Amino acid sequence: MTQASSLFTRLEYRLAEQLFHTRWLPRSPRTQRLTMHLFQRCADAGHPAALSLYGHMLFHRGMSPQDKARGARYVLEAANAGDSRAQYQAGQIYEHGCALYPRRDDHAVTWFARAGEAGHPLAAERLARAYREGQLGLAVDAERAAHWQRLADHAAGLGEGLDSAETETRH
C-alpha cells in the first residue's frame, strides 16, 4: 500500500510541476489553487522535492507568519532529506532568521557547506564570500575562500572549461 501511495504522490507532484511550469495554461486563480493544493498534498506526504519547492514558496510568498513558519519547516525537512536546493534555502533561513527559526550563523554555515558539497553553486559561492569577507561568524581565510570558490565554479560549469584549457596549454 505504501508503494502505491508513493507512486500516486509522485504522479501528483509531476502534475503539479507541469501545471506550475506550463506557459500556455491560463493563470487563473482556480488553476493556481489546484497547483498549490497538489504541492501541499505531496509535501504533506513527505515528497522531498515538493517539500523543498512548496516550502520555498510558502516561506517567501506566504501571507501569514504561520505560512512562513510552515514553509521554513518544510524546507528544513527537505534539507534533512538531502535536497541540495533545500539545504541552500535552510542556510538562507538561518542566515536571515525568521519568527520560528532565529538567526544562527553556525547553522547557516553548516547548511551552506552541505549544499555546496552536494554541488549547489550559490551555496559554495556564499561560503567563499563569507570566508573572503569574514561573514557568518567565520574568520577571513583566503585558502578556504579559494576552495569554496573552486567548488562554486565547478558546480556552475566554469571549472570544466578552465580544466580543459589548462590541459591544452600543458601539452
N, C-alpha and C positions, 0 to 999 in steps of 0.2 A: 504493500500500500504506500509506503514512503517513497518508493521509486516512482510510482505513478504520480504521486503528488509532486515530486521533484520535477518530473517531466512536464507536468501541467504548469508549474511555476516557471520553468524555462521557456515554455511556449508563450505564456502570458508576458514574460519580460520581452521576448522578441517582438511581440505585437506592440507593446508599449513603446519600445525603441523605434519601431517602424513609424508609429503614429507621431512620435516626437520629432523624427528627422525628415518626414515626408513634406516636401515643399508644395506639392500640388493639392494636398488636402486642405480644405478651408480651416482656418484657425478659429473656429467657433468656440464659444465658451463650453459648449457641450463636449466637443472633441477634447478640449484641454482637461475638463473634469474627468473624462473617461481615461485619458492618458495618465493623469496623476493618480487616479484610483488604482489602475493596474500597477503602476510603480509602487504604490503603498502596499498593495497586497503582496507583491513579490518581496519587498523589503521586510514586511512582517513575517514572511515565510523564511527569511534568512538568506535570500539570494544575494551573494556578495556584491555583484555589480549594481543591483538595484539598491542595496543599502548605501553604496557609495554615491550613485547618481541622485537618488531621491533625497538622501541625507544632505548632499551638497545643495540641491535646490531649496530644500526647506531651510537650511541654515542661512543661505544668502538671500532668499526671496520670501521667506516666511513672514507673515504679517504680525504674528503674536510672539511674545517671548517663549511660549510653550512650543510653537512650531520650530523656532530656532534651537531650543534645547533638545527637542526630539531629533532634529536634523543632525545636531552635533553627536548625539548618542548613536544614530545610525552610522555616521561617518566613522566614529571610533570603533564600532562593531566590525565594519568592513575593513578598517585598518588592522585590527587584531586578526582578521581572517587572511591577511596578506595582500590586500589590494593596494598596489603602489600609489594609485591616484588618491585613495582614501588616506594613506599614510601621509602623503604630502598635505592634504587638507587637515589632517589631525595636527600636523606641525603648525599650520596656519592658525588653527583654533587655539592651540596653546600659546602661540606667539602673541596673538592679539587678545586672547581671553574673551569670555562671554559670561553670562549670568551663571550658568551651571558649571562651567569649566574656567576657573580664573587663570590669568596669565602665569605660565610656568615655563621659563626658558629651558630648564633641563629636559622637560617633556618634549618641548618643541624640537630641540636638538636631536633627541632620540628618534622622533618620528621622521624628521628630515633625513637623518642618517639611514634609517631603514628604507625609506623611499628612494634615496639616492643610490644606495647599494643595489636596489631592485631595478635600477635603470630609469628612474624618473629625473629628467634633466633639470626641471625647475627646483627640485629639492636639493640636488647636488650643487646647483648654482647658488641657491640660498646659503648653503653651508660654506661655499667658497667665499662669498661676500662677507658672511659672518666672521670667518677666520681672518680675512683681509682687513676688516674694519673693527674687529673686536666687539662684535654684537652678540646678542643672545647669551651673555654671560661668559663668552669664550675669550681667551687671551688671543692677541694678534699672533698668528703663526703662519708665516709665508709658505712653509713646506706643506702644511695641511691644506691651506687655501689652494695651492697648486694641485694637490691630489684631488680635491673635490672639483676643481675646475676641469681637470682632465676627464674625470668621470662625467661631468656635465656635457663637455664637448663630445665625448664618445657616445653618450646617450642621445644627443641631438643629431648624431651622424656626422659631426665635424671631425671627429677623431679618425675615421676611416680614410678620409681624403688626405689628412696630414700623414698618416702612417704610410699610405701608398706613395706619397710624394717623397718621403724620407727614403723609402726603399729604392725608388728610382734614382735618387741622387747618389746613393751609396755604390751603385754598380758601375 
